[in-house]
Amino acid sequence: MKGVQFLLSLAVLALATSIASASDPSPLQDFCVAVDDLFSGLNVPRDTNNPVGSNVTQLNVDKIPGLNTLGITLARIDYAPFGQNPPHTHPRGSEIVVVAKGTLYVGFVSSNQDENRLFTKVLNEGDVFVFPMGMIHFQFNPRHIPAIAFAGLSSQNAGTITIANSVFGSDPSINPDVLAKAFQVDKNVIDKLQKQFWYDNNN
Ligand code: MN
């Protein structure tokens, strides 16, 4: 009886592990849709005139249906002088980024188990950096001229969670008592942050 129970719990564990897989599953066919997919204009600079000073153009499966089941996304990111792509995370994809123009100060923070270590680099044209799946990361343009980067993500729909938008700009708002305690600040600091408009730079 013990043996059966053990096997049963092993089976449940195996099932749970497969369901909990955060990345895209392997494709079951060569490709999914037979459409002539084309996106044009990724060479055109994006409007970065917004509160964070950046614009992310993510060509995921919503923009290119032919990406369905292929597990990849392409992105262009434009940065205004001193603009930034604020701290965010992609729940379903790792990201590899290359600087096409200008300079970027980039970084990501590891998980609690890894003691929240910060990994940063200053990237110049042609430099490549990787943000592992799920890690909070950012890019900042430290110069007075615009910057451009291109990125690949390992999902057809990597998803984006911008930390400030999620925590302070949720709808409805998180109870400010929760956030005051979580961030160890006075409630009026939280009130101020929750009243702010949190711009989404993803298009
Ligand atoms: Mn990213």
Boltz pocket constraint, residues with backbone or C-beta under 6 A from the ligand:
constraints:
  - pocket:
      binder: B
      contacts: [[A, 88], [A, 90], [A, 95], [A, 131], [A, 137]]
      max_distance: 6.0
